[in-house]
Amino acid sequence: MQQEPVVRLQGVSKIISSRSLVSDLTLDISPGQVFGFLGPNGAGKTTTIRMMVGLMSISKGDIFISGHSVKNEFEQAIAQVGAIVENPEMYKFLTGYQNLVHFARMSPGVTKERIAETIERVGLTARIHDKVKTYSLGMRQRLGVAQAILHRPKLLVLDEPTNGLDPQGIRELRDYLRLLTHEEGITVFVSSHLLSEMELMCDTVAIIQNGKLIDVRNLRDEQGSDTLVEVAFEVDDAERAVQLMEGEAVIQGKVIVMSLSREQIPDVNAKLVREGVQVYGIRSVTRTLEDQFLQVTGGGGIG
């Protein structure tokens, strides 16, 4: 049975002074995953996030969070959301713990036990009673995540959360987000310009360009037997191998590349050998998220 989406964007548009920043964006986000949002500079990522969390009005369409309309049921919808847009804002003259207690007062039902659990979850136990002004950027980012999940939201929205973090901080944040989806069941919606990190962090990515959704890629799908994959055969006679494949293969030096299902791979190998073509190696051709991004955006920059 398919689960209802945590977030549903239905024909969402944002128009300012006759200029369309986001155009007819329709997208479903399933629960319990890290969902990445990618696009070139000015594609509409931050505009979409601001509409999701109520910082910007929706010109057309609607956004539903756990079934509640952001336009017509804002309080019910936003109660399901924790968010960090741009940088986490904290009271630097207070300790991390005092900040969390202050934010906890804004949401009913947040107990001291929940605060302690959240502190442990983001790995701040040793420094939580230090003043925030002594925290590194990575620690402030972790404290921001702790504040955003105190009330057990169904959706955590993070806009460029890795900005300014060193490699260790980025890896720690990535691990925390994976932990949140697995142990807290929170769906994470994250935008970033770091494609390599998004590939490691996300289960699914959506790519937008010029305010329009152009592709959605599932990065964690197990390849079924009927799924086509690119396969490279290293052979002694590439020209003859392509002739045998009747134009279905592409020559790359001594290698031919073709799209096949898993069942077809041994059949193609057997045919090549039977026809006298020596096969020295067979490997799948993996394409990185960066390759896919550049292909669908035509090489546009990331922002």
N, C-alpha and C positions, 0 to 999 in steps of 0.2 A: 504494500500500500504506500503510495507516494505521499510524503509529508507536505503539509501546507508551507509555502515560503514564509520565512521570517520577514522579508522585505519584498514588496511588489511595487515596481514603478510602472505606471500605466500611462503611456502617451505624455510623459512629462516634458514640458517646454518652459524655457525662461527667455523672455523677450524684454530687452531694455532699449528704449528709444529706437524702435523698429529693427533692432539688431538681435538676432537669435543666438543666444549663448549655448542653450541646450535645446535640441529639436526632437520632439516625439520619441523620447527615450522610454523604451519598454523592456523591463528586465525583472526576472524572479531570482531571489537568492535563497537557497535552501538552508535549513538550520544545521548547526554543528560543523561549520567549515570556516576556513580563512579565505575570504573572497577579495581578490585584488582588483584594483581599478587603475587602468593604465591609459595614457594618451599623450600625444605631443603637446607642446606648449599651447595654451589657450584652448585646449580641447573641450573644457567644460567640467573637469573633474571636481574642482573645489566648489564650483557653482552648484553641482549636483549634491555634494555633501552638505552645503549650507541649506539647500532646500529640504534635505532629509531631516536635519536637526532643528528646523524652524528658524534659522538665522536669515533666511531669504524666502520671500513669498514665491509660490508656484504660479506661473502665468497660465499654463494649460495642463490638463491631466491631473493626476493625483499620485501620492505615495502612501502605501499602506504598510504599517509596521505591526506585526502580529494581528493583522486583520483590522486595525484601527487607522482611519484616514488622518493624515497629517493636516489636511485642510479643514476637515469638519470635526475631528475628535482629537485635537492636538494634545491635550493633557493625557488622555489614555495612551496615545501613540508614543509620546516622548517619555512616558513612565517606563517604557520597555527599552530605553536607549541609554547607554553611557557613551560619552564622546570626548575626544581631544581634537579640537580643530586648531591647526597651526601648533602653538606651543602650550604645554600644560601651565596654567597660571596658579600659583600657590602664594600663600603669605610667607615670605622669606624670613620674617622675624619670629615665626612660630616654628615649633618642631614638626617633623613629619607626622607624628601621632596627633598633635593638636590640630593640624590641618585636616586629618581624616575625621576626627571627632566633630569638627566644625561642619564639614560636608555631610556627615552622617545625620546631623540634626535636620537637614533639609529633606531627608527621605524617611518616611515612617517605617519602623520595623527593623532598622539596622542596629543590631546589638553590639556590645563590647566583644562578644565572642566572634561575631562576624568581622569586626575590625581586625582582631588578632589573626583570624584565619586569612584574611586578605593580605595583611602585612607579610605573613609567612609565604603566601602564594607567590608574591612578587620578589621575595628574597631581600626584604629590608629590615629584618628583625634586629640585626646588630646596630643599625644606624637610625632607627625610627624615632629615637628620643633626642637626636641632634637637630639643630636648627636647619631649616631648608637652605639657608644662605651658604651653608658649608657643603651642600650636596653637589656632586658632579652633574653634568647634563643627563647622563644615563640614569643616575639615581632619581633625578627629578622626573624623568620620563616614566620610570617604574612607579613612583609615587602617584603620578597622574593616572596611570592605568589602575592602580589600587583604588583611587578616588572614584574612577569611572565605573568600577564593577562592584562597589560597596553594596548597592541595592539589588544585586543579582539581575542585571538587565539581560534581555534575550539578544540584544545587539550591541556590539562595541564598535564605534566608528572612529577611525584614526586617520587623520590627514597628514601625510608625509611624516610618520612617526620616527623615521630613522635619520632625519635631518640633523647634522651636527654630531652624530654618534660615531665613536671610533669602532673598529671592527669587532672588538669584544662586546661593546654595548649593543651593537646590531645583532650579534648572535644571541646575546642574553634575551633581548626583546623578542626575537624570533622564537626562542624556546618557550618564553612565557605565553606567547599567543597560542602556540600549539597546545600547551598545557591547558589553557583556558577552554579551548574548544573540546578537548578530550575529557577533562575532569569537571568543568563547570557547565558544559553544554552551550557555551556562549558562541554566537555567530560573530565573526570579526570581519568588518568591512574596512579595507585599508587601501589608501592610495600611496603610491611611491614612484619615484623616478629611477630607483635602483632595480633594474630588471633582473640581475643575478640574484638579488635578495628576494624579490617577489617569487622567483622560480622555486627557491628553497622554502619559502614561507607559506605560499598559497596553495589551496586545493583547486581553485578555479580563478581565472582572470577574465575580466571584460575589458575590451579595448574600444575607446571612443576617439573620434576624430571630427573636428569641426562641429562638436556638439551632438554628433550622431553615433549610435552604437554600430560598430562595424564587425565585431566578432566576439564570441565567448569561447574560451578554451578551458577544458577540464584537464588539469595537469596530473591528476592522480588516478585516472581511469586505468583499470587493468585492460590490457589489450585482449579482446576476444578473438576467437579463431577466424571470425569473418571481418575483422578490422584490417584495412589495408595499411601496410607499413612500407617504407622505402628500404630496399635491400640491395646491397652492393655485392657483386660477384667479381672477384679478381681472376682474370682468365688470361690465356696465352694469346688469344686471337679475338679482340673485342669486336672487330668488324663482322666477323663470321657469327659471333654470339648474338649480335643485334639482328642480323639477318634471320637467324633461327627464331628469334622472338617476334619477328614480323613488325618491327618498328615500335614495339612497346618499351624498349629500353633506351637509355641515354648513355653515350660513351663519355667516360672521364679517364683518359689515358688508357691504362690496361684494365680499367674497371668499368663494368656496365651496371647501371642503377635502374631499378624498376620498382613499381608499386605492386605488392603481392599480399595475399593473405598468408597466414602461417602454414596452411595446408598446401599452398602452391609452391613453397620454397623447395621442398625435396623433389617435387615433380620437375621444376625448372632445372635444378641441378642434374637430375637424372637425364633429362633431354640433352643438355649441353654435353655431358660425358658420352652419352650414346652416339652423338653426332661428331665425336672426335675433338671437342673443345676441352682443353685441360683447365680444371677449376682449382685454383690455389687457395682460395679463401672465400668465406661468405660472412657478411656482417650486416647488422641493421644500421641504417643511417639515422642517427638521432639529430633532431633540429632543436636548438635551444630556444627559450622564450624570446631571446633577442632576435634570432633569425625569423621567428614567426611574427614578431612585432614589426620588424622592418618590412616584411613581405606584405602584411595587410595595411600598413600605413604608407607604403611607398617610400620608406626611408625618412619619414618625418622625425624631427627631434622629440625628445622626451621632456615633459615638464610637469 
